[in-house]
Amino acid sequence: MSLLRSTALAGLLSLTALGAEARENHALLIGASTYPNLDERFHLRGPANDIDLVATYLQSNPVAQFAPGNITLLADGVSGGIAPTLAAIRQGFADLAARVEPGDFVYLHFSGHGSQAPAQDASTEADGLDELFLPVDIGPWDDTVGTVENALVDDEIGQMIDAIRAKGANVWVVFDSCHSGTATRAAAGLEDEVRERKLGPAALGIPAQRMIEAEGTSRALPDPRSAPAPAIEATEATAGMGSLTAFFAAQTNETTPEKNMPKGKAGRRLQGVFTYTLFETMAERPGITYRQLAQEVLRKYSVLNLARSTPLFEGALDDPIFGTGAAGRILQWPAQTKGKTATLPAGRLHGLTEGEELILLRSPVDTDDAALATYTVDSLGTFEATLKPAGEPFDIPKGAVMRKVSAAIDLTLSIALPAPGSVPADALDAAIKWARDQALIGPRVQFVPAGAPADLRLAVIPDSPRPDAIWFLPASGLTEVDEYDRLFSISTADKDAKTLAYTFTDNIAAMSKVLNLMKMGQAQNPKALEVTASLTRARFDMDQEDIVAGSHAAVTATGVVRMVPDDVIGLSLSNPNKTPVDFNVLYVGSDYSVTFMGNGRLHPGDTLTEDFVLVTDEAFGRDRLLVIVSPAGKQEEVEDLSFLSQPPLERSRDLSAPPPKGLGELLDEAGFGQTTRAAVSLSSRKKKPQPAPRFLQFEIDTVPAN
């Protein structure tokens, strides 16, 4: 959608009295796609689409609208945009610093390539390297002065942001770029579908020896649980200085992809995964805080298997996004008519789907039971939808709204098959046919060709440690070539079709169960129970078989929490509701294990503080702590989800006995086990199994102690 077209939306969403605010909202949007001085294979297409998406959303969102004249576009490939050269970016920042006033809000967005280079001042960088954003006029490394020509260094970005903050303006900056990483490969058919926003130092002509020397000046992190420092330090507001909140798509040693978004939808286009997920979440949940936004982005990364990068979130995270939470979390939009067709200024980005039902209300403050009529979504764009009445046509009154009252949950698992023609791919094809004949594969599992949108991807990698294996890859199809030990694979040479079928369906059954658990959490209703939850950390003394006295501490990190062996993960959970709630705690391992950690009931005003998980050294990876909360019925037993437990998958599946049941039964199977591969339960409470609906999710990286 063009910037000109998007301005028409600004007048449609007026749910908040923004005119009463004295502040001005400003935005500087930077998207670098085409780099004339670099090989064409390093060019990107997603940044232009990112900037178009962001500009449209800023003018139309119900929380804090931005006037078109206050949005500066430094992006090639965008209508009305100026090429984001280094000089243009510097001028854009200078103009913005001269224009803002105390109390103004400034949104900054960077989409494009990132890289690293030896730090000009090693004392300012813990790893000895400067993080770079690459303008379109980037040049080569100049060894005589030790810089990359026209690179925008993190230190300078920080100084330009500080000049804006010094005027008393509050700043939110988003970086959808990455800095370094090992070589990557793409699954068949994805070369034009997925690209990494990284440019290795070698592509800029930086000698490998200079990088080695720079990294030699790095200062080791004092604690392996400490996350790498962000490229730009975010801080609270101080006297005379506005606040700074910063979101980063990846840590300084990671890459972040751009791919066609949203998955499997008509009209999708290449977008930065981080940018699209961030703005999709804001559109679906307006008025939330930065911390809640960060948590929901991480949840989508895990549910949709979008990327393996670890976003960072810093700053005033408990403030509402854009500095105001006036819109609340009710998803409703002004109802419009175009001829005989009802339209909405909301679309796919806001979580709407074809066929979904919305209710028509005379006023935004009406309750659901005052609905005048029901409509269904007929067609969708990113920012617009057309509706048709579910019954007789209804004259839409002036000032009416359409409200979303339910959330659809797609419980299917789409799997992209490996490219045909290899011996392992042929073996898998025979196994799938056998499994279908035996009804081992249910209707919720859908296979698509290599390269098609999917939740999981299968690949045959001839130069891998297991050339005969079927490898399970993330949705992006990209994997770091030196990290095969983190991936799942099934050997084919030692199995006939029957045995391979059982082993394969066993894997996808476990994966489906875990992914669907997290999908249910992502789709929870905005009216879900209000519960306050946070993690605590303590140390366990293996000799004394007890928790070290005085070691309990609150976990303040937002995003992915790091834990090491012998850490104890605790939970602080409060019930601010007027009625009792039940809770269940599940630990989901990166190996698709599910461990029941305990459950209980909280009465109004109660707070639970309890230790639940002891981290072990069996394996390391990205785990999740799920807290499922539900209303407690009178005279009913506490809800118990222990039946959801299942054992871990083996990362390398060789010859094994077939499991006893088919996929459909495995998805509903109860009582799979009581331990998980990287954690053990500190609670042994068990009760009669019952289902429960509400989810909170904490992302945890288990890492070695040294």
Secondary structure, DSSP 8 states (H G I E B T S, - for coil): --HHHHHHHHTT---S-GGG----EEEEEEE----TTS-GGG--SHHHHHHHHHHHHHHH-SS----GGGEEEEETTSTT-----HHHHHHHHHHHHHH--TT-EEEEEEES-EEEEE-SSGGG-TTSEEEEE--TT---EETTTTEETT-EEHHHHHHHHHHHHTTT-EEEEEEE-------EEE-TT-TTTEEE-B--GGGGT--HHHHHHHHTT----SSTTS----SS-----BTTB--EEEEESS-TT---EEEEESTT-TT-EEEEHHHHHHHHHHHHSTT-BHHHHHHHHHHHHHHTT--S---EEES-TTSBGGG--TT-S--EEE-EEETTEEEES--GGGT--TT-EEEEESSTT--GGG--EEEEEEEE-SS-EEEEESSS-----TT-EEEE--------EEEE---TTSHHHHHHHHHHHHHHHTT-S-TTEEEE-TTS--SEEEE--TTSS-TTEEEEE-TT-EEETT-GGGSEEEE-TT--HHHHHHHHHHHHHHHHHHHHHHHHHHT--TT----EEEEEEEEEETTTTEE-TT--EE----SSEEE-TTEEEEEEEE--SSS-EEEEEEEE-TTS-EEEEEEEEE-TT-EEEEEEEEE-SS--EEEEEEEEEEE--TT------GGG-B----SEE-S----SS-HHHHHH-----S-BTTEEES-----------EEEEEEEEE----
